[in-house]
Amino acid sequence: MSCILADHIFSIPEVCGYGLHFSFGGLRTIYVVIALFMWAVTGIFSLEYMKHYASQKRYYISFFITFLATVGVFISADLFTLFIFFEMMSLTSYVWVAYDEKKESLRAGETYLAIAVIGGMVMLMGLFLYRAAGVSDIGIGNQGFLYGAGFCLLFGFLAKAGAFPLHIWLPKAHPVAPAPTSALLSGILTKTGIFGAIWVSVSIFRNNEDYGKGLLILAVITMVLGGILALNSHNLKEVLACSSVSQIGFILTGLATVCILGEESALAVKGTILHMVNHSLFKLVLFLVAGVVFMNLHKLDLNEIQGFGRKKPLLQFIYLMGALGIGGIPLFSGYISKTLLHEGLVEAGLVWAEWLFLLSGGITVAYMAKVYILLFLEKNKDYGVQEKYDKLAGAYMNKKSAAALTVSACLLPLFGMLPGHTLDKIGNYGMGFFGMEPMKEVPHYFSMENLKGGFISIGIGIVIYFVAVKGLYKIQKGYGSFLPRWMDLENKVYRPLINAVCGACKFICRILEGVLDYFIVFLRKTIYRDKPLPHELTEGNEFTHRVGGFLDNALVYFNRTIWKNHPREEKNYEHRMAMFYTMIRENNKIITRSLSFGLMMFCAGLLMVLVYLLTV
């Protein structure tokens, strides 16, 4: 398998016949450091958050194995290694989603696992096509196979990233998963998908403008739709999950711009890298704030948690840092990365995408403002409930959790105020993964032209908040959904479609099985009709004849001796054993002639082949 733009490769040979290959440097190192930081912070918070949960051992085992698998994805130097760790990560992180084993958690786990398995199978198909393409060290191979492989791989990576139309697992998984793992699912596991999408884009579709335009359409839909879903949600963690869908759209918009601009895409490249980094930190902070709320109230509905954050200045500060950062407010880190992404769109002359980008930025401001005002400024409608919330002012999280959250939150204004000393260096260090040299000039982030874009998004956000959020709040007399239920893709489209396909396949297989069985019976009664042999017993076989005859004679003997006064009824054991033997034989014939048995044997053979390949 071709290497993924890697330097300093080291290998573990003879694993699965290919060996595992790893590399450090550039974007890989950046995300290994981010993974270490995020797991450290969520680990500290987990000590407090998980202490009242059962099965903590299961949680921490999956917690650490998923960490190793995630790091394995980022340091993979070829597609085969990446695929192995990618699938391992998907499997172990399933434990997080279905952790509490409630009905909604198991259903969300089904969705998460289904998307992971479907994405993994399509990726595997992409690996086969990539190998069939015969790609050389300089990236040349059969273009048909290569593009087919690229689209299959992209499908699998975008499924994990949470891009439209496979975004459905994010709003389902996050509300039920423990908050520390929600921060990791959204903040870094989605970035493994983006990492793979970057590789596909810059290796297979490099400078392919048509591919870039197609990806841009998908990215913009993801960006806008995620924001609308976040506005529509009235569950705190669901708001943040849908927000992740939108922010993934921002990152993919940058990646699409890179493909469209080609060699002149330095600003878009840096913006893509930095928004990946920023989004990881945003969701670390925001989901842990949601974890603090749930840890104290065991509720996430916005109408029920209203007013919880009042008289809690530290929690308010932590949330504000995350909200202002993700909203792209000047002097915060999100403004820096969004400015670079916006400049990339301007360079590409994509006016329609630029305005949808600004609109999505405004939607982000609106839903972040909704949560902030509801949680920290407004009072709960129930006076007694508000009093209980206020009494928690000094005891809603311990000092270790508070320190971990505060440090994470402080990074966002630090990066935003000193981009030349922080984010620019990070962005330049990661540009090699895109095959580009670091930028020598520092962009003028705080020029009036760049500030103008930020202020436009803020203005749009204020209008959306007062018109859409507050207007609907007054009409509905509370925070609720405004989108119709038929827009639920999972329950209204995907699940019915899968059930229909499975039902059709089952019907067709039953027909084929019946046709084959009847055809075999027809042959047995005509062309291959059995003829009795002269010496063949009328029923049973030699074994049943001898054993049954022995039992019959034994019964006669005992009736004449031991049981003389109370003889037992003669039961003709020879006939009974012959009939039992015939029944077993006929059942075996029915089973072995059926299509189901053939498929089962095929699967068993395939499993043995896979075991052999993995152990050779």
C-alpha positions as CSV (number, residue, x, y, z in Angstrom):
1,M,0.0,0.0,0.0
2,S,1.3,3.4,-0.9
3,C,2.6,5.6,1.9
4,I,0.6,8.6,3.2
5,L,3.0,11.5,2.5
6,A,5.2,10.2,5.3
7,D,8.7,10.7,6.6
8,H,10.7,8.9,9.3
9,I,8.8,5.6,8.7
10,F,9.3,2.6,11.1
11,S,7.6,-0.7,10.7
12,I,6.4,-3.8,12.5
13,P,6.9,-6.5,9.8
14,E,4.8,-9.6,8.9
15,V,1.6,-8.3,10.6
16,C,-1.3,-9.7,8.5
17,G,1.1,-10.3,5.6
18,Y,1.7,-6.6,5.0
19,G,3.2,-5.3,8.2
20,L,2.3,-2.1,10.0
21,H,4.0,1.1,9.1
22,F,4.2,4.3,11.2
23,S,5.5,7.8,10.8
24,F,5.7,11.1,12.8
25,G,5.9,14.7,11.8
26,G,3.7,17.5,10.7
27,L,-0.1,17.0,11.1
28,R,0.5,13.6,12.6
29,T,2.5,15.0,15.5
30,I,0.0,17.8,16.0
31,Y,-2.8,15.4,16.5
32,V,-0.9,13.0,18.7
33,V,-0.2,15.9,21.0
34,I,-3.9,17.0,20.9
35,A,-4.9,13.4,21.6
36,L,-2.6,13.2,24.6
37,F,-4.0,16.5,25.9
38,M,-7.7,15.7,25.3
39,W,-7.4,12.2,26.9
40,A,-5.6,13.7,29.9
41,V,-8.2,16.4,30.5
42,T,-11.2,14.0,29.9
43,G,-9.4,11.4,32.1
44,I,-9.2,13.8,35.0
45,F,-12.8,14.8,34.6
46,S,-13.9,11.2,34.3
47,L,-12.6,10.5,37.8
48,E,-15.4,12.7,39.1
49,Y,-18.0,12.1,36.4
50,M,-17.8,8.3,36.4
51,K,-17.6,7.6,40.1
52,H,-21.3,6.9,40.5
53,Y,-21.5,4.6,37.4
54,A,-21.3,0.9,37.4
55,S,-18.9,-1.1,35.2
56,Q,-16.2,1.6,35.5
57,K,-13.5,-1.0,34.5
58,R,-15.2,-1.5,31.2
59,Y,-15.3,2.3,30.7
60,Y,-11.6,2.8,31.4
61,I,-10.5,-0.3,29.3
62,S,-12.3,1.1,26.2
63,F,-11.1,4.6,27.1
64,F,-7.4,3.6,26.9
65,I,-7.7,1.1,24.0
66,T,-9.5,3.8,21.9
67,F,-6.7,6.2,22.7
68,L,-4.1,3.8,21.4
69,A,-6.2,3.1,18.3
70,T,-6.7,6.8,17.6
71,V,-3.0,7.6,17.9
72,G,-2.4,4.6,15.6
73,V,-4.7,6.2,13.0
74,F,-2.8,9.5,13.1
75,I,0.7,8.0,12.9
76,S,-0.2,5.4,10.2
77,A,2.1,5.7,7.2
78,D,0.0,3.6,4.8
79,L,-3.6,2.8,4.0
80,F,-3.5,-0.7,5.4
81,T,-2.2,0.4,8.8
82,L,-4.7,3.2,8.9
83,F,-7.6,0.9,8.1
84,I,-6.6,-1.6,10.9
85,F,-6.5,1.1,13.6
86,F,-9.5,3.0,12.1
87,E,-11.7,-0.1,12.5
88,M,-10.3,-0.9,16.0
89,M,-11.1,2.6,17.1
90,S,-14.7,2.4,15.7
91,L,-15.3,-0.9,17.5
92,T,-13.9,0.1,20.9
93,S,-15.6,3.5,20.9
94,Y,-19.0,1.7,20.4
95,V,-18.8,0.9,24.2
96,W,-19.0,4.6,24.9
97,V,-22.3,5.1,23.0
98,A,-24.0,2.0,24.5
99,Y,-22.4,2.3,27.9
100,D,-25.4,2.6,30.2
101,E,-27.3,-0.1,28.2
102,K,-30.6,1.8,28.2
103,K,-33.0,1.5,25.3
104,E,-32.1,4.8,23.7
105,S,-28.4,4.1,24.3
106,L,-28.5,0.7,22.6
107,R,-30.5,2.1,19.7
108,A,-27.9,4.9,19.3
109,G,-25.2,2.3,19.5
110,E,-26.9,0.4,16.7
111,T,-26.8,3.5,14.5
112,Y,-23.2,4.3,15.4
113,L,-22.1,0.7,14.7
114,A,-24.1,0.4,11.5
115,I,-22.5,3.6,10.1
116,A,-19.0,2.4,11.3
117,V,-19.5,-1.1,9.7
118,I,-20.9,0.3,6.4
119,G,-18.1,2.8,6.2
120,G,-15.5,0.2,7.0
121,M,-16.8,-2.2,4.4
122,V,-16.8,0.5,1.7
123,M,-13.3,1.5,2.8
124,L,-12.2,-2.1,2.5
125,M,-13.5,-2.2,-1.1
126,G,-11.6,1.0,-1.7
127,L,-8.4,-0.7,-0.4
128,F,-8.9,-3.5,-2.9
129,L,-9.5,-1.1,-5.8
130,Y,-6.4,0.9,-4.7
131,R,-4.3,-2.2,-4.8
132,A,-5.8,-3.1,-8.2
133,A,-5.0,0.3,-9.5
134,G,-1.3,-0.6,-9.3
135,V,-0.3,2.8,-7.8
136,S,3.5,3.5,-8.1
137,D,5.6,5.5,-5.8
138,I,4.9,8.6,-7.7
139,G,1.1,8.1,-7.5
140,I,0.5,6.9,-11.0
141,G,-1.8,4.0,-11.7
142,N,-5.0,2.9,-13.4
143,Q,-7.1,6.0,-13.2
144,G,-10.5,4.2,-13.2
145,F,-9.6,2.0,-10.3
146,L,-7.8,4.9,-8.6
147,Y,-10.8,7.2,-8.7
148,G,-13.1,4.3,-7.6
149,A,-10.8,3.6,-4.7
150,G,-10.7,7.3,-3.8
151,F,-14.5,7.6,-3.7
152,C,-14.9,4.4,-1.6
153,L,-12.2,5.6,0.9
154,L,-13.7,9.0,1.1
155,F,-17.1,7.5,1.8
156,G,-15.7,5.6,4.8
157,F,-13.8,8.5,6.2
158,L,-16.6,11.0,5.9
159,A,-18.9,8.5,7.6
160,K,-16.7,8.8,10.7
161,A,-16.3,12.5,10.3
162,G,-20.0,13.0,10.4
163,A,-20.6,14.6,7.0
164,F,-24.0,14.7,5.3
165,P,-25.8,12.4,4.7
166,L,-24.0,10.0,7.2
167,H,-24.1,12.6,10.0
168,I,-27.0,10.9,11.7
169,W,-24.9,9.1,14.3
170,L,-23.6,12.3,15.9
171,P,-27.0,13.7,17.2
172,K,-27.9,10.2,18.4
173,A,-24.7,9.1,20.0
174,H,-23.7,12.2,22.0
175,P,-26.8,12.7,24.2
176,V,-26.5,9.1,25.5
177,A,-22.7,8.7,25.8
178,P,-20.9,9.9,29.0
179,A,-19.8,13.5,28.6
180,P,-16.0,12.9,28.6
181,T,-16.4,10.4,25.8
182,S,-18.7,12.8,23.9
183,A,-15.9,15.4,24.0
184,L,-13.6,12.7,22.5
185,L,-16.1,11.5,19.9
186,S,-16.8,15.0,18.6
187,G,-13.4,16.6,19.3
188,I,-11.0,14.0,18.0
189,L,-12.6,10.8,16.6
190,T,-14.3,12.8,13.9
191,K,-10.9,14.2,13.0
192,T,-9.6,10.7,12.1
193,G,-12.2,10.9,9.4
194,I,-11.1,14.3,8.3
195,F,-7.4,13.1,8.4
196,G,-8.4,10.3,6.0
197,A,-10.4,12.7,3.8
198,I,-7.4,15.0,3.5
199,W,-5.2,12.1,2.4
200,V,-7.7,11.0,-0.3
201,S,-8.0,14.6,-1.5
202,V,-4.4,15.6,-1.7
203,S,-3.1,12.2,-2.9
204,I,-5.7,10.9,-5.3
205,F,-7.6,14.0,-6.3
206,R,-4.9,16.6,-6.0
207,N,-5.6,19.7,-8.0
208,N,-8.8,18.1,-9.3
209,E,-11.2,21.1,-9.6
210,D,-14.3,19.0,-10.4
211,Y,-13.7,16.8,-7.4
212,G,-13.2,20.0,-5.3
213,K,-16.5,21.5,-6.5
214,G,-18.3,18.3,-5.7
215,L,-16.8,18.1,-2.2
216,L,-17.6,21.8,-1.7
217,I,-21.4,21.2,-2.3
218,L,-21.3,18.3,0.2
219,A,-19.4,20.5,2.7
220,V,-21.7,23.5,2.4
221,I,-24.8,21.2,2.9
222,T,-23.1,19.7,6.0
223,M,-22.2,23.2,7.3
224,V,-25.6,24.8,6.9
225,L,-27.7,21.7,7.9
226,G,-25.7,21.1,11.0
227,G,-26.3,24.7,12.1
228,I,-30.0,24.5,11.5
229,L,-30.2,21.2,13.4
230,A,-28.4,22.8,16.3
231,L,-30.8,25.7,16.4
232,N,-33.7,23.1,16.3
233,S,-32.4,21.0,19.2
234,H,-33.5,21.5,22.8
235,N,-31.1,18.9,24.4
236,L,-27.8,20.5,25.4
237,K,-25.5,17.7,24.2
238,E,-27.6,17.3,21.0
239,V,-27.0,21.0,20.3
240,L,-23.3,20.5,20.6
241,A,-23.4,17.3,18.5
242,C,-25.3,19.1,15.6
243,S,-22.8,21.9,16.1
244,S,-20.0,19.4,15.4
245,V,-21.7,18.4,12.1
246,S,-21.7,22.1,11.1
247,Q,-18.1,22.6,12.1
248,I,-17.1,19.5,10.1
249,G,-18.7,21.3,7.2
250,F,-16.5,24.3,7.8
251,I,-13.4,22.1,7.7
252,L,-14.5,20.3,4.6
253,T,-15.2,23.6,2.9
254,G,-11.6,24.5,3.5
255,L,-10.5,21.1,2.1
256,A,-12.6,21.5,-1.0
257,T,-11.2,25.0,-1.5
258,V,-7.7,23.5,-1.4
259,C,-8.6,21.1,-4.2
260,I,-10.1,23.9,-6.3
261,L,-7.2,26.4,-5.9
262,G,-4.4,23.8,-6.3
263,E,-0.9,25.1,-5.7
264,E,-2.3,28.6,-4.7
265,S,-4.2,27.3,-1.7
266,A,-1.9,28.1,1.2
267,L,-4.4,30.1,3.1
268,A,-7.1,27.4,2.8
269,V,-4.6,24.7,3.8
270,K,-3.7,26.6,7.0
271,G,-7.3,27.4,7.7
272,T,-8.3,23.7,7.4
273,I,-5.6,22.6,9.8
274,L,-6.3,25.3,12.3
275,H,-10.0,24.8,12.3
276,M,-9.5,21.1,12.9
277,V,-7.3,22.0,15.9
278,N,-9.7,24.6,17.2
279,H,-12.8,22.5,16.9
280,S,-11.1,19.7,18.9
281,L,-10.5,22.3,21.7
282,F,-13.9,23.9,21.4
283,K,-15.7,20.5,21.9
284,L,-13.4,19.5,24.7
285,V,-14.5,22.6,26.6
286,L,-18.2,22.7,25.7
287,F,-19.0,19.0,26.2
288,L,-17.3,19.0,29.6
289,V,-19.5,22.0,30.5
290,A,-22.4,19.8,29.5
291,G,-20.9,17.1,31.6
292,V,-20.9,19.3,34.6
293,V,-24.6,20.1,34.1
294,F,-25.6,16.4,33.7
295,M,-23.4,15.3,36.6
296,N,-25.3,17.6,38.9
297,L,-28.9,17.4,37.4
298,H,-29.0,14.2,35.4
299,K,-30.9,16.3,32.9
300,L,-30.1,17.9,29.5
301,D,-33.4,19.3,28.3
302,L,-32.9,23.1,27.9
303,N,-36.2,23.8,29.5
304,E,-35.3,21.8,32.6
305,I,-31.7,23.0,33.0
306,Q,-32.6,26.7,32.5
307,G,-30.8,28.9,35.0
308,F,-28.4,26.2,36.3
309,G,-25.3,28.4,35.5
310,R,-26.4,31.4,37.4
311,K,-24.1,32.3,40.3
312,K,-21.4,30.0,38.9
313,P,-18.8,32.5,37.4
314,L,-16.1,29.9,36.7
315,L,-18.5,27.6,34.7
316,Q,-19.8,30.7,32.9
317,F,-16.2,31.7,32.0
318,I,-15.4,28.3,30.7
319,Y,-18.5,28.1,28.6
320,L,-18.0,31.6,27.2
321,M,-14.4,30.8,26.1
322,G,-15.7,27.8,24.1
323,A,-18.8,29.7,22.8
324,L,-16.9,32.8,21.7
325,G,-14.2,30.6,20.1
326,I,-16.5,28.5,18.0
327,G,-18.6,31.6,17.2
328,G,-15.6,33.2,15.4
329,I,-15.5,36.3,17.6
330,P,-12.3,38.4,17.1
331,L,-9.6,37.8,19.7
332,F,-10.6,34.1,20.0
333,S,-9.0,31.2,18.2
334,G,-12.0,30.4,16.0
335,Y,-11.8,33.8,14.4
336,I,-8.3,33.1,13.1
337,S,-9.2,29.8,11.4
338,K,-12.5,31.0,10.0
339,T,-10.7,34.1,8.6
340,L,-8.3,31.9,6.8
341,L,-11.1,29.7,5.4
342,H,-13.1,32.8,4.4
343,E,-10.0,34.2,2.6
344,G,-9.6,30.9,0.7
345,L,-13.2,31.1,-0.6
346,V,-12.6,34.7,-1.6
347,E,-9.4,33.7,-3.5
348,A,-11.3,31.0,-5.3
349,G,-14.1,33.4,-6.3
350,L,-16.8,31.2,-4.8
351,V,-19.2,34.0,-3.9
352,W,-22.2,31.7,-3.2
353,A,-20.2,29.5,-0.9
354,E,-18.7,32.6,0.8
355,W,-22.2,33.9,1.8
356,L,-23.3,30.5,3.0
357,F,-20.1,30.4,5.0
358,L,-21.0,33.7,6.6
359,L,-24.6,32.6,7.2
360,S,-23.4,29.4,8.9
361,G,-21.1,31.5,11.1
362,G,-24.1,33.6,12.1
363,I,-26.2,30.4,12.9
364,T,-23.3,29.3,15.1
365,V,-23.4,32.6,17.0
366,A,-27.2,32.2,17.4
367,Y,-27.3,28.7,18.9
368,M,-24.3,29.4,21.2
369,A,-26.0,32.5,22.4
370,K,-29.2,30.5,23.0
371,V,-27.4,28.1,25.3
372,Y,-25.5,30.8,27.1
373,I,-28.4,33.1,27.8
374,L,-30.7,30.1,28.8
375,L,-28.1,28.5,31.1
376,F,-26.4,31.5,32.7
377,L,-28.6,34.6,32.4
378,E,-32.3,33.4,32.5
379,K,-34.0,32.1,35.6
380,N,-35.8,28.8,35.7
381,K,-39.5,29.0,35.4
382,D,-39.9,27.2,38.7
383,Y,-38.7,29.4,41.6
384,G,-38.0,26.4,43.9
385,V,-35.9,24.7,41.2
386,Q,-33.9,27.9,40.7
387,E,-33.2,28.1,44.4
388,K,-31.8,24.5,44.3
389,Y,-29.6,25.4,41.4
390,D,-28.3,28.5,43.2
391,K,-27.3,26.5,46.2
392,L,-24.9,24.4,44.1
393,A,-22.8,27.5,43.4
394,G,-19.8,26.2,45.4
395,A,-20.1,22.5,45.0
396,Y,-20.9,21.6,41.4
397,M,-17.4,20.2,40.5
398,N,-14.2,19.4,42.3
399,K,-10.9,21.3,42.1
400,K,-9.2,18.9,39.7
401,S,-12.1,19.0,37.2
402,A,-12.2,22.8,37.5
403,A,-8.5,23.2,36.9
404,A,-8.6,20.9,33.8
405,L,-11.5,22.8,32.3
406,T,-10.0,26.2,33.1
407,V,-6.7,25.4,31.5
408,S,-8.4,24.1,28.4
409,A,-10.7,27.2,28.1
410,C,-7.8,29.6,28.5
411,L,-6.1,28.2,25.4
412,L,-8.8,29.6,23.2
413,P,-8.3,33.4,23.9
414,L,-4.5,32.8,24.2
415,F,-4.4,31.4,20.6
416,G,-6.8,34.1,19.4
417,M,-4.8,37.0,20.8
418,L,-1.4,35.7,19.9
419,P,-1.9,33.9,16.6
420,G,1.6,34.7,15.3
421,H,3.2,32.9,18.2
422,T,0.7,30.0,18.4
423,L,-1.7,29.1,15.6
424,D,0.5,30.3,12.8
425,K,3.3,28.0,13.9
426,I,0.9,25.1,14.3
427,G,-0.5,25.7,10.9
428,N,2.9,26.0,9.2
429,Y,4.1,22.8,10.9
430,G,1.1,20.8,9.5
431,M,1.2,22.1,5.9
432,G,3.7,19.4,4.8
433,F,1.0,16.8,5.0
434,F,-0.7,18.7,2.1
435,G,2.6,18.7,0.2
436,M,3.1,22.4,0.7
437,E,5.8,24.6,2.1
438,P,5.1,26.7,5.3
439,M,3.8,30.2,4.7
440,K,6.5,32.9,5.2
441,E,4.1,35.8,5.5
442,V,1.8,36.2,8.4
443,P,-1.8,37.1,7.3
444,H,-3.3,40.3,8.6
445,Y,-6.0,38.8,10.7
446,F,-7.2,42.0,12.3
447,S,-7.3,44.2,9.1
448,M,-10.7,45.9,8.5
449,E,-11.4,43.6,5.5
450,N,-11.0,40.4,7.6
451,L,-12.8,41.9,10.6
452,K,-15.7,42.8,8.3
453,G,-16.4,39.1,7.6
454,G,-16.4,38.3,11.3
455,F,-18.8,41.2,12.1
456,I,-21.2,40.2,9.3
457,S,-21.5,36.7,10.8
458,I,-22.1,38.2,14.3
459,G,-24.8,40.5,12.9
460,I,-26.5,37.6,11.2
461,G,-26.3,35.6,14.4
462,I,-27.9,38.4,16.4
463,V,-30.8,38.7,13.9
464,I,-31.3,34.9,13.9
465,Y,-31.3,34.7,17.7
466,F,-34.0,37.4,18.2
467,V,-36.1,36.3,15.2
468,A,-35.9,32.6,15.3
469,V,-34.8,31.6,18.8
470,K,-36.7,34.2,20.9
471,G,-39.6,34.4,18.5
472,L,-40.2,30.7,18.6
473,Y,-39.6,30.6,22.4
474,K,-42.5,33.0,22.9
475,I,-44.8,31.1,20.5
476,Q,-44.0,27.7,21.9
477,K,-43.7,29.0,25.5
478,G,-40.4,27.2,25.9
479,Y,-37.5,25.8,23.9
480,G,-38.6,23.2,21.4
481,S,-38.1,21.8,17.9
482,F,-39.4,23.6,14.9
483,L,-38.4,21.1,12.1
484,P,-41.1,18.5,11.1
485,R,-40.5,14.9,12.2
486,W,-40.4,13.7,8.6
487,M,-37.0,15.3,8.3
488,D,-35.5,12.7,10.6
489,L,-33.3,10.8,8.1
490,E,-32.6,7.9,10.3
491,N,-36.1,6.9,11.3
492,K,-37.9,8.1,8.2
493,V,-35.5,7.1,5.4
494,Y,-32.5,4.9,6.4
495,R,-34.1,2.4,8.8
496,P,-37.2,1.8,6.6
497,L,-34.9,1.5,3.5
498,I,-32.7,-1.0,5.2
499,N,-35.7,-3.0,6.5
500,A,-37.2,-3.0,2.9
501,V,-33.9,-4.2,1.4
502,C,-33.4,-6.9,4.0
503,G,-37.0,-8.0,3.6
504,A,-36.7,-8.2,-0.2
505,C,-33.4,-10.1,0.1
506,K,-35.0,-12.5,2.6
507,F,-38.0,-13.1,0.2
508,I,-35.7,-13.7,-2.8
509,C,-33.5,-16.1,-0.8
510,R,-36.5,-18.1,0.4
511,I,-37.8,-18.4,-3.2
512,L,-34.4,-19.5,-4.4
513,E,-34.0,-21.9,-1.5
514,G,-37.5,-23.5,-2.2
515,V,-36.9,-23.7,-6.0
516,L,-33.5,-25.5,-5.4
517,D,-35.0,-27.9,-2.9
518,Y,-38.0,-28.7,-5.1
519,F,-35.6,-29.2,-8.1
520,I,-33.4,-31.6,-6.1
521,V,-36.5,-33.6,-5.0
522,F,-37.7,-33.7,-8.7
523,L,-34.3,-35.1,-9.8
524,R,-34.3,-37.7,-7.0
525,K,-37.7,-38.9,-8.0
526,T,-36.9,-39.0,-11.8
527,I,-33.4,-39.2,-13.2
528,Y,-31.6,-40.0,-9.9
529,R,-34.4,-42.2,-8.5
530,D,-33.1,-44.6,-5.7
531,K,-33.5,-48.3,-6.3
532,P,-33.5,-50.7,-3.4
533,L,-30.7,-53.3,-3.3
534,P,-31.5,-57.0,-3.0
535,H,-29.8,-57.3,0.4
536,E,-31.1,-53.9,1.8
537,L,-33.1,-54.0,5.0
538,T,-36.7,-52.9,4.7
539,E,-36.1,-50.3,7.4
540,G,-33.2,-49.0,9.5
541,N,-29.7,-50.3,9.1
542,E,-27.6,-53.0,10.4
543,F,-26.9,-51.1,13.7
544,T,-30.6,-50.4,14.5
545,H,-31.5,-54.0,13.5
546,R,-28.9,-55.6,15.8
547,V,-29.3,-53.2,18.8
548,G,-33.2,-53.1,18.5
549,G,-33.3,-57.0,18.2
550,F,-31.1,-57.3,21.3
551,L,-33.4,-55.0,23.3
552,D,-36.5,-56.8,22.1
553,N,-35.0,-60.2,23.1
554,A,-33.8,-58.8,26.4
555,L,-37.4,-57.5,27.2
556,V,-38.8,-61.0,26.4
557,Y,-36.3,-62.7,28.7
558,F,-36.9,-60.3,31.6
559,N,-40.7,-60.7,31.2
560,R,-40.2,-64.5,31.6
561,T,-37.9,-64.3,34.6
562,I,-37.5,-61.1,36.7
563,W,-40.8,-59.5,35.7
564,K,-42.8,-62.8,35.5
565,N,-45.5,-61.5,37.8
566,H,-45.6,-58.1,36.3
567,P,-44.5,-58.3,32.7
568,R,-43.7,-55.1,30.7
569,E,-45.4,-54.3,27.5
570,E,-43.4,-55.3,24.4
571,K,-42.4,-52.1,22.4
572,N,-40.7,-53.4,19.3
573,Y,-37.5,-51.5,19.8
574,E,-36.1,-52.6,16.4
575,H,-38.9,-50.7,14.6
576,R,-38.6,-47.7,16.9
577,M,-34.9,-47.4,16.4
578,A,-35.3,-47.8,12.6
579,M,-37.9,-45.0,12.6
580,F,-35.6,-42.7,14.7
581,Y,-32.7,-43.4,12.3
582,T,-34.9,-42.6,9.3
583,M,-36.1,-39.3,10.8
584,I,-32.5,-38.2,11.5
585,R,-31.4,-39.2,8.1
586,E,-34.2,-37.3,6.4
587,N,-33.6,-34.2,8.5
588,N,-29.9,-34.2,7.6
589,K,-30.7,-34.5,3.9
590,I,-33.2,-31.6,4.1
591,I,-30.6,-29.4,5.9
592,T,-27.6,-30.3,3.7
593,R,-29.6,-29.7,0.4
594,S,-30.9,-26.3,1.5
595,L,-29.5,-23.0,0.3
596,S,-29.2,-21.8,3.9
597,F,-26.8,-24.7,4.7
598,G,-24.7,-23.9,1.7
599,L,-24.5,-20.2,2.7
600,M,-23.5,-21.2,6.2
601,M,-20.8,-23.5,4.9
602,F,-19.6,-20.7,2.6
603,C,-19.4,-18.3,5.5
604,A,-17.5,-20.8,7.6
605,G,-15.0,-21.3,4.8
606,L,-14.6,-17.6,4.4
607,L,-14.0,-17.2,8.1
608,M,-11.3,-19.9,8.0
609,V,-9.6,-18.2,5.1
610,L,-9.6,-14.9,7.0
611,V,-8.2,-16.6,10.1
612,Y,-5.5,-18.2,7.9
613,L,-4.6,-14.8,6.2
614,L,-4.4,-13.1,9.6
615,T,-2.1,-15.8,11.1
616,V,0.2,-16.4,8.1
